[in-house]
Each structure stands twice: as structure tokens, then as C-alpha cells.
């Protein structure tokens, strides 16, 4: 059981680092600081979040929580799509739509995982 907890802690740390990198790199183009390396850093953060979400799969008995964890993986895929849009649609802000869609899915899934966890403890 300790191995599973260690894996979850590492994946949580990687998600936090990846999301922080994405946050910083997403704000810079909005401030008209648009350098090529920033796109690569955003893409690396998105890939890190995706890797961490895949690594931190839920193995408990609750099917709804398992589905919500899959939704977190889908949100990470949307972050990667956002990174791809940064490269392929230059001059437009289409990447923001994918970023916001992933963000909304992540917020929903995170809240519902917390809610379901509290409900299961009662």
C-alpha cells in the first residue's frame, strides 16, 4: 500500500509543477511577451500533467471516482491540444479555448472527487 501512496504523492507533485509552468507560460502571451521557448515550456508542462495523470490512476472500488479520474486525464489531453494550438495557429488565441475547457473539466472533477470521497467516509 505504501508504494501506491508514494506514486500518488509523486503524481500530485508533478501535476502541481506542470500546472504552475503552464500558468506562467499562458500569462506571458496575453501580456504580448511571445517567445518560441515559452511555447515549448507550455507544451512540456502540459505533457508533464498528462504523464502525471496517467501515472496516478485511481484503483479504489468507487466507479464514480474512477470515472472522475478518467475525466482528469481528458482535461490533461485538452492541455496538450492547447499546446499544439499554440504552435499551429499562430496569431490567434484558439489555444485559450482548449485551455479553458481543460480547466473547467479539471475543476469539476476535482470538486466531485472531494465530494464523493467525503460522502464515502460517512
ROSE-168580 format. One record per residue: residue number from 1; residue in one letter; x, y, z of N, C-alpha, C, O, CB in turn. Coordinates in steps of 0.1 Angstrom, whole numbers. Atoms other than C-alpha are relative to their C-alpha. Glycine has a CB too. Layout:
BEGIN
<NUM; "A"; <X; Y; Z>; <X; Y; Z>; <X; Y; Z>; <X; Y; Z>; <X; Y; Z>>
...
//
This chain:
BEGIN
<1; "X"; <8; -12; 0>; <0; 0; 0>; <9; 13; 0>; <4; 23; -5>; <-9; 0; 12>>
<2; "X"; <-9; -12; 0>; <29; 24; 6>; <5; 3; -14>; <7; 15; -16>; <12; -3; 10>>
<3; "X"; <-4; -3; 14>; <40; 20; -30>; <-11; 8; -7>; <-7; 18; -15>; <3; -13; -7>>
<4; "X"; <11; -7; 7>; <6; 32; -42>; <-1; 14; 5>; <-3; 24; -2>; <-14; -7; 3>>
<5; "X"; <1; -14; -6>; <6; 62; -18>; <12; 8; -5>; <10; 20; -8>; <1; -1; 15>>
<6; "X"; <-11; -8; 5>; <41; 72; -29>; <-2; 4; -15>; <1; 15; -19>; <13; -9; 1>>
<7; "X"; <3; -3; 14>; <30; 70; -66>; <-10; 12; -1>; <-8; 20; -9>; <-5; -12; -7>>
<8; "X"; <10; -11; 0>; <0; 92; -58>; <6; 13; 4>; <3; 24; -2>; <-12; -3; 9>>
<9; "X"; <-7; -12; -4>; <22; 117; -40>; <9; 6; -11>; <9; 18; -13>; <8; -2; 13>>
<10; "X"; <-9; -5; 11>; <47; 119; -68>; <-8; 6; -12>; <-5; 16; -17>; <9; -12; -5>>
<11; "X"; <8; -5; 11>; <20; 123; -94>; <-7; 13; 4>; <-8; 22; -5>; <-11; -10; -4>>
<12; "X"; <5; -13; -4>; <4; 151; -74>; <10; 11; 0>; <7; 22; -4>; <-6; -1; 15>>
<13; "X"; <-11; -10; 1>; <37; 169; -72>; <3; 4; -14>; <4; 15; -17>; <13; -5; 7>>
<14; "X"; <-2; -2; 14>; <42; 165; -109>; <-11; 8; -6>; <-9; 17; -15>; <2; -13; -8>>
<15; "X"; <12; -7; 5>; <7; 178; -116>; <2; 15; 4>; <-1; 24; -4>; <-13; -5; 5>>
<16; "X"; <-2; -14; -4>; <14; 209; -95>; <11; 7; -7>; <9; 19; -11>; <3; 0; 16>>
<17; "X"; <-11; -6; 8>; <47; 216; -112>; <-4; 3; -14>; <-2; 14; -19>; <12; -9; 0>>
<18; "X"; <4; -2; 13>; <32; 211; -146>; <-10; 11; -2>; <-9; 19; -11>; <-6; -13; -6>>
<19; "X"; <10; -10; 0>; <2; 233; -139>; <6; 14; 3>; <2; 24; -3>; <-11; -2; 10>>
<20; "X"; <-7; -12; -3>; <25; 260; -125>; <7; 5; -12>; <7; 17; -15>; <9; -1; 12>>
<21; "X"; <-7; -4; 12>; <46; 260; -156>; <-10; 5; -11>; <-7; 15; -17>; <8; -12; -6>>
<22; "X"; <10; -4; 10>; <15; 262; -178>; <-6; 13; 4>; <-8; 21; -5>; <-11; -11; -1>>
<23; "X"; <6; -13; -4>; <1; 291; -158>; <9; 11; -3>; <5; 21; -9>; <-2; 0; 15>>
<24; "X"; <-10; -11; 3>; <33; 312; -161>; <1; 2; -15>; <1; 13; -20>; <13; -3; 6>>
<25; "X"; <-1; -1; 14>; <36; 304; -198>; <-13; 4; -7>; <-12; 10; -18>; <5; -13; -6>>
<26; "X"; <13; -4; 6>; <-1; 310; -205>; <-2; 15; 2>; <-9; 22; -7>; <-11; -7; 6>>
<27; "X"; <2; -14; -2>; <0; 345; -190>; <9; 9; -9>; <5; 20; -13>; <3; 3; 15>>
<28; "X"; <-9; -8; 8>; <30; 357; -210>; <-5; 4; -14>; <-3; 16; -17>; <13; -7; -1>>
<29; "X"; <5; -4; 13>; <14; 356; -245>; <-11; 10; 2>; <-13; 19; -7>; <-4; -11; -8>>
<30; "X"; <10; -9; -2>; <-15; 375; -231>; <5; 14; 4>; <-2; 24; 2>; <-10; -4; 12>>
<31; "X"; <-7; -13; -3>; <10; 403; -220>; <8; 4; -12>; <17; 13; -10>; <8; -2; 13>>
<32; "X"; <-8; -2; 13>; <24; 403; -256>; <15; -3; 2>; <23; 3; -5>; <-2; 15; -4>>
<33; "X"; <-14; 6; -1>; <56; 385; -245>; <-1; -13; -6>; <-6; -23; 0>; <5; -1; 15>>
<34; "X"; <2; 12; 8>; <56; 359; -272>; <13; -5; -6>; <17; -2; -17>; <-10; 3; -11>>
<35; "X"; <-13; 6; 5>; <88; 339; -275>; <-2; -15; -3>; <-11; -21; 3>; <11; 2; 11>>
<36; "X"; <2; 13; 4>; <92; 305; -291>; <3; -10; 12>; <-5; -20; 14>; <10; -4; -11>>
<37; "X"; <-3; 9; -11>; <107; 289; -259>; <-11; -1; 9>; <-13; -11; 16>; <13; 4; 7>>
<38; "X"; <12; 0; -9>; <76; 298; -240>; <-10; -10; -4>; <-16; -17; 4>; <-6; 14; 1>>
<39; "X"; <9; 10; 6>; <55; 276; -263>; <5; -14; 4>; <-3; -23; 8>; <-1; 1; -15>>
<40; "X"; <-6; 13; -3>; <79; 247; -257>; <-1; -3; 15>; <-4; -14; 19>; <15; -1; -4>>
<41; "X"; <1; 1; -15>; <78; 253; -219>; <-15; -4; 3>; <-17; -12; 12>; <4; 12; 7>>
<42; "X"; <14; 3; -2>; <40; 253; -220>; <-3; -14; -4>; <-10; -22; 3>; <-9; 10; -8>>
<43; "X"; <2; 14; 4>; <40; 221; -240>; <6; -10; 9>; <0; -21; 12>; <6; -2; -14>>
<44; "X"; <-6; 9; -9>; <64; 205; -216>; <-8; -1; 13>; <-10; -12; 19>; <14; 5; 4>>
<45; "X"; <9; 0; -11>; <41; 215; -187>; <-12; -8; -2>; <-17; -16; 6>; <-4; 14; 4>>
<46; "X"; <12; 8; 4>; <11; 200; -205>; <3; -15; 0>; <-5; -23; 4>; <-6; 5; -13>>
<47; "X"; <-4; 14; 1>; <30; 168; -212>; <2; -6; 14>; <-1; -17; 17>; <12; -2; -9>>
<48; "X"; <-3; 4; -13>; <41; 166; -176>; <-13; -3; 8>; <-14; -12; 15>; <8; 11; 8>>
<49; "X"; <13; 2; -6>; <5; 170; -164>; <-7; -13; -5>; <-12; -21; 3>; <-10; 12; -2>>
<50; "X"; <6; 12; 6>; <-7; 143; -188>; <7; -13; 5>; <1; -22; 9>; <1; 0; -15>>
<51; "X"; <-8; 11; -5>; <21; 119; -177>; <-4; -3; 15>; <-5; -14; 19>; <15; 3; -1>>
<52; "X"; <3; 2; -14>; <13; 125; -140>; <-14; -5; 2>; <-17; -13; 10>; <1; 14; 7>>
<53; "X"; <14; 5; -1>; <-25; 120; -146>; <0; -15; -3>; <-8; -22; 3>; <-9; 8; -9>>
<54; "X"; <0; 14; 4>; <-18; 87; -163>; <7; -9; 11>; <2; -20; 14>; <7; -2; -14>>
<55; "X"; <-8; 7; -10>; <7; 77; -136>; <-9; -2; 13>; <-7; -12; 20>; <13; 7; 3>>
<56; "X"; <7; 0; -13>; <-17; 85; -107>; <-15; -5; -2>; <-24; 2; 3>; <-1; 14; 5>>
<57; "X"; <14; 6; 2>; <-47; 63; -117>; <-6; -4; 13>; <1; -8; 23>; <0; -12; -10>>
<58; "X"; <7; 4; -12>; <-73; 55; -91>; <-3; -15; -1>; <-8; -20; -11>; <-14; 8; 1>>
<59; "X"; <2; 14; 0>; <-75; 19; -81>; <-10; -5; 11>; <-10; -16; 15>; <13; -7; 2>>
<60; "X"; <10; 4; -10>; <-103; 20; -55>; <-13; -6; -6>; <-14; -8; -18>; <-3; 13; 8>>
<61; "X"; <12; 7; 4>; <-137; 4; -56>; <-11; 9; -6>; <-20; 4; -12>; <-6; -8; 11>>
<62; "X"; <10; -9; 4>; <-158; 35; -63>; <1; 3; -15>; <10; 9; -20>; <0; 13; 8>>
<63; "X"; <0; -2; 14>; <-168; 36; -100>; <-1; 15; -4>; <5; 19; -14>; <-11; -8; -6>>
<64; "X"; <2; -15; 4>; <-178; 73; -100>; <13; 7; 2>; <17; 15; -7>; <-11; 6; 9>>
<65; "X"; <-13; -6; -2>; <-144; 83; -86>; <9; -4; -11>; <18; 4; -16>; <6; -3; 14>>
<66; "X"; <-8; 4; 11>; <-127; 62; -112>; <-3; 7; -13>; <6; 11; -21>; <-2; -16; -2>>
<67; "X"; <4; -7; 12>; <-147; 79; -139>; <5; 15; 0>; <9; 20; -10>; <-15; 0; -2>>
<68; "X"; <-5; -14; -2>; <-138; 113; -125>; <15; 1; -2>; <20; 11; -7>; <-4; 5; 14>>
<69; "X"; <-15; 0; 3>; <-101; 104; -126>; <3; -1; -15>; <12; 5; -20>; <7; -12; 8>>
<70; "X"; <-2; 0; 15>; <-105; 95; -163>; <-3; 14; -6>; <3; 18; -15>; <-10; -11; -6>>
<71; "X"; <3; -13; 4>; <-120; 129; -167>; <12; 10; 2>; <14; 19; -6>; <-13; 6; 7>>
<72; "X"; <-12; -8; -3>; <-89; 144; -152>; <11; -3; -11>; <18; 6; -16>; <6; -3; 13>>
<73; "X"; <-9; 4; 11>; <-69; 125; -179>; <-4; 7; -13>; <4; 12; -21>; <1; -15; -3>>
<74; "X"; <6; -7; 12>; <-92; 140; -206>; <4; 15; 1>; <7; 21; -9>; <-15; -2; -1>>
<75; "X"; <-4; -14; -1>; <-85; 175; -192>; <15; 2; -3>; <18; 12; -9>; <-3; 5; 14>>
<76; "X"; <-14; 0; 4>; <-48; 168; -195>; <3; -1; -15>; <12; 6; -20>; <8; -10; 7>>
<77; "X"; <0; 1; 14>; <-53; 158; -231>; <-4; 13; -7>; <2; 18; -17>; <-9; -11; -5>>
<78; "X"; <4; -13; 5>; <-70; 191; -237>; <11; 10; 2>; <13; 19; -6>; <-13; 5; 7>>
<79; "X"; <-12; -9; -2>; <-40; 209; -222>; <10; -2; -11>; <16; 7; -16>; <6; -2; 14>>
<80; "X"; <-10; 3; 11>; <-18; 191; -248>; <-5; 5; -13>; <2; 10; -21>; <2; -15; -1>>
<81; "X"; <5; -6; 12>; <-42; 201; -275>; <2; 15; 0>; <4; 21; -11>; <-15; -3; -1>>
<82; "X"; <-2; -14; -1>; <-39; 237; -263>; <14; 3; -4>; <17; 13; -10>; <-3; 5; 15>>
<83; "X"; <-14; -2; 3>; <-1; 234; -265>; <2; -1; -15>; <10; 6; -21>; <9; -10; 7>>
<84; "X"; <-1; 2; 14>; <-5; 221; -301>; <-5; 12; -7>; <0; 16; -18>; <-7; -13; -4>>
<85; "X"; <6; -11; 7>; <-27; 250; -310>; <9; 13; 1>; <9; 21; -7>; <-14; 4; 7>>
<86; "X"; <-10; -11; -1>; <0; 274; -297>; <10; 0; -12>; <14; 10; -16>; <7; 0; 13>>
<87; "X"; <-10; 1; 11>; <23; 261; -324>; <-6; 1; -14>; <0; 7; -23>; <7; -14; 1>>
<88; "X"; <5; 1; 13>; <-1; 256; -353>; <-10; 11; -4>; <-12; 13; -16>; <-7; -13; -1>>
<89; "X"; <9; -11; 3>; <-24; 286; -351>; <6; 13; 5>; <1; 19; 14>; <-15; -2; 6>>
<90; "X"; <-7; -12; -5>; <0; 315; -348>; <-9; 12; -3>; <-16; 13; -13>; <13; 1; -8>>
<91; "X"; <7; -12; 2>; <-15; 349; -344>; <-14; 0; 5>; <-21; 10; 6>; <0; 4; -14>>
<92; "X"; <14; 1; -5>; <-48; 336; -330>; <1; -5; 15>; <12; -10; 19>; <-9; -9; -8>>
<93; "X"; <0; 4; -14>; <-58; 328; -294>; <-9; -12; 1>; <-16; -14; 11>; <-5; 11; 9>>
<94; "X"; <9; 12; -1>; <-76; 295; -302>; <5; -10; 11>; <-4; -17; 16>; <1; -8; -14>>
<95; "X"; <-5; 9; -10>; <-54; 277; -277>; <-6; 3; 13>; <-7; -6; 22>; <15; 2; 1>>
<96; "X"; <7; -3; -13>; <-72; 295; -249>; <-13; -8; 2>; <-16; -11; 13>; <-3; 15; 0>>
<97; "X"; <12; 8; -1>; <-104; 276; -257>; <3; -14; 6>; <-4; -18; 14>; <-7; 0; -14>>
<98; "X"; <-4; 13; -5>; <-87; 243; -252>; <5; 0; 15>; <2; -8; 23>; <10; -7; -9>>
<99; "X"; <-5; -1; -14>; <-70; 255; -220>; <-12; 2; 9>; <-12; -4; 20>; <10; 12; 0>>
<100; "X"; <12; -3; -9>; <-103; 268; -205>; <-9; -13; 1>; <-14; -16; 12>; <-8; 11; -5>>
<101; "X"; <8; 12; 0>; <-121; 236; -215>; <6; -10; 10>; <0; -17; 18>; <-2; -7; -14>>
<102; "X"; <-8; 9; -9>; <-94; 215; -197>; <-1; 5; 14>; <-3; -3; 23>; <14; -1; -4>>
<103; "X"; <1; -5; -14>; <-95; 238; -167>; <-14; -2; 6>; <-15; -6; 17>; <2; 16; -1>>
<104; "X"; <13; 2; -5>; <-133; 236; -164>; <-2; -15; 4>; <-8; -18; 14>; <-11; 4; -10>>
<105; "X"; <2; 14; -3>; <-132; 198; -166>; <8; -4; 13>; <4; -12; 21>; <5; -9; -12>>
<106; "X"; <-8; 3; -12>; <-104; 197; -140>; <-6; 5; 13>; <-6; -2; 23>; <14; 6; -2>>
<107; "X"; <6; -5; -12>; <-122; 219; -116>; <-12; -8; 4>; <-14; -11; 16>; <-4; 15; -2>>
<108; "X"; <12; 8; -3>; <-154; 199; -119>; <4; -13; 6>; <-1; -18; 16>; <-8; -2; -13>>
<109; "X"; <-4; 13; -4>; <-137; 166; -115>; <7; 0; 14>; <4; -8; 22>; <10; -7; -10>>
<110; "X"; <-6; -2; -13>; <-116; 178; -85>; <-10; 2; 11>; <-9; -4; 21>; <10; 11; 0>>
<111; "X"; <10; -2; -10>; <-146; 191; -67>; <-8; -13; 3>; <-12; -16; 14>; <-9; 11; -4>>
<112; "X"; <8; 11; -2>; <-166; 160; -73>; <7; -12; 6>; <2; -20; 14>; <-6; -5; -14>>
<113; "X"; <-8; 11; -7>; <-138; 136; -63>; <1; 3; 15>; <-1; -6; 23>; <15; 0; -6>>
<114; "X"; <0; -3; -14>; <-136; 155; -30>; <-13; -2; 6>; <-14; -8; 17>; <4; 15; 2>>
<115; "X"; <14; 2; -5>; <-174; 154; -26>; <-3; -15; 2>; <-8; -19; 12>; <-10; 6; -9>>
<116; "X"; <2; 14; -1>; <-175; 117; -33>; <8; -7; 10>; <3; -16; 17>; <3; -7; -14>>
<117; "X"; <-9; 5; -11>; <-146; 110; -10>; <-6; 3; 14>; <-6; -6; 22>; <14; 6; -1>>
<118; "X"; <7; -3; -13>; <-164; 128; 19>; <-13; -8; 2>; <-16; -13; 13>; <-3; 15; 0>>
<119; "X"; <12; 8; -1>; <-196; 110; 11>; <3; -14; 3>; <-5; -21; 10>; <-8; 1; -14>>
<120; "X"; <-4; 14; -2>; <-179; 76; 11>; <5; -2; 15>; <3; -13; 20>; <11; -4; -10>>
<121; "X"; <-4; 1; -13>; <-164; 84; 45>; <-11; -1; 11>; <-9; -6; 22>; <10; 11; 4>>
<122; "X"; <11; -1; -9>; <-198; 90; 61>; <-7; -14; 2>; <-16; -15; 9>; <-10; 10; -4>>
//
